């Protein structure tokens, strides 16, 4: 059986598409929602995300930590934010190659609020399915990456929705 290469999930939050985009399209702040990501450091010029922006994501699963080098591929406020993971390593992202694409789409929901859809795509197309299966099961404690990311997406969206429903002091775009 061939592996699943794309998984996604959605949640409706009580804020505008622009507000949702502003919260998610912040690589340094992604650790607020993600069960693995602990934030990022933008390389070069910071500020609002733009296509071509490069950032190094800091990640952790249990006691294992690693860094990824990512490039923003879409930065359309209120509509879409996407990036490709193109390198990985323990302390520095030194192993290069296509790894994954993450995408967040924002659309006005019927009745108000915003539907946020998070999608993960496995970009390791050159890997034979059997090799990917073995690697995936070792690094995810017995799951496929698709199954593992399905759970991560659900956790990320749940945390994001909880945060949008309960305003934090002094933070823009938080709840209504």
N, C-alpha and C positions, 0 to 999 in steps of 0.2 A: 504494500500500500504506500502510495506517495505521501509525502508530508504536507501538512497544511502550511501555506506560506503567508496567509493574511488572516488576522483576527481583529475584531473591533467591538466596541461597546458604546452606548450612549446614555446620557442622563440629561434631564431638564433641570435647569437652575433658575432661580428667580431674579436674574439680572439680565442686562441687555447683552447682545452679541459683542459689542465693543468692550464692555466691562469684563466679560468672560475671557475674551481674547487678551486683554491687558494683563490679566492674572496668569494665564497659562503661557503666553508667549514671552516668558521671562526665564531664560535658562537657569539663572542663579537661584530662582525661587522654586524651581520644580520639586525640590526636596520636600516642600510643604505638602505635596499631594502623593508623590510616588512612594511605594513601599521599598524601592531599592535606591533611587537617586537621592543624593545628599546635596544637590546643588551643582553649580558649574562656575567656571571661570571663563569669561569671554576673552578671547585672544585678539589683540589689536583694538580697534575702535569699538567702544561699547555703545550704550544708548539703546534706542528702540531697535528691535531685531530687523534685519534686512537680508535679502537673499545674498548668500556668500559669507555672512557672518560665521565665524568659527568659534566654537567653545569646547572646552574640555569638561565633560561631565564626571562628577565623582559619584561612585556607586558602591553599595555594600549589600552583601547577602550573608547574613550570619556574621562570622568573623572574617570573611573574605572581602577584600576591597580591591577595586580596579578603577581605571580611568578610561574614558572613551573620548575620541576626537570626533566632533560633530560639525556639520555644515548646514546652515539654514538654507532651505530650498524654496520656501514660500513664507511670506510675511505680509499677509493681506488683512489689515486690522478689521475685526468684526466678522471675518469670513474664514480665514484659513492660516494655520501656522504649521510648518513641516520642517523636518531636518533629517539628514542622513548620517548614520554612524559609519565612519570610514576607517577607524583605527581603534585599537584596544591595547591595553597593557596594565600591568599591576600598578606601577607608580607613574609611568608615562605611557601614552598610547603609541607603541612602537610597531605593533603588528598591523599592517595596513591591508585593506581590502574591503569589499562591500560586505557590510554586516547586517544593517537593518535600516528601515525608514519608519519614522514616527510622524503621524499627521493628526492634527486637531482641526475639526471643522465646526463652525458656529453658525446656527441658523435660528431665526425667530421661531419660537414654538407657538402653535395654535393656543390661544388662551393666555398668552403672555410668557415671558421668560425666554430662555435660550436652550436649544438642544445642542449639547456638546458631544461630538463623536470623536473618540480616540481610536486610531488604527495603527497597528504594528504590522509591518511587512518584513518577512525574512528575505534579505537580499543575498543570502549565501546560495545563489542559484547554481554555482559551479560545484558545490559539494554533492557527492553521491548521497542518495537518501539513506543508505545504510550507515555511512560515516556520520552524517548529521544525527541520525537516531542515537548512535552510541554516544557521541559528544553531548547531545542535548540531555540524555538521561543521566549522564555523569554530573553535569554542572547544575541540573535542576532537581537532583535527588529523585530521579525516576520518572520524570514527565517529559513530554515533548515540549519544545519551545513554544509552540502554538498554545498548548494547554496551560503552560506556565504563564505566558503573557496574557492569556484570557483572564486569569486570576489577578494578575498585576493591574490590568486595565480596570477591572471591576473595583479593585481597592482604590486606585487613583481617582476614579470618577466618584466613588462613594465619599472619599475624603474631600474632594473638591465641592461636591454638593453640600456636604455638612458645613463646610466653611462658608459657602455662599448663603446658607440659610441662617447662619449666626454671625452677625457683624463683629469684627475685631476692632478694638479701639484704634482710631487713627488710620485705618487702612481704607483706601478708596475701593469702590466696587464691591464692598462686602455687605451682602444681604440687603434686605428691604423690609 
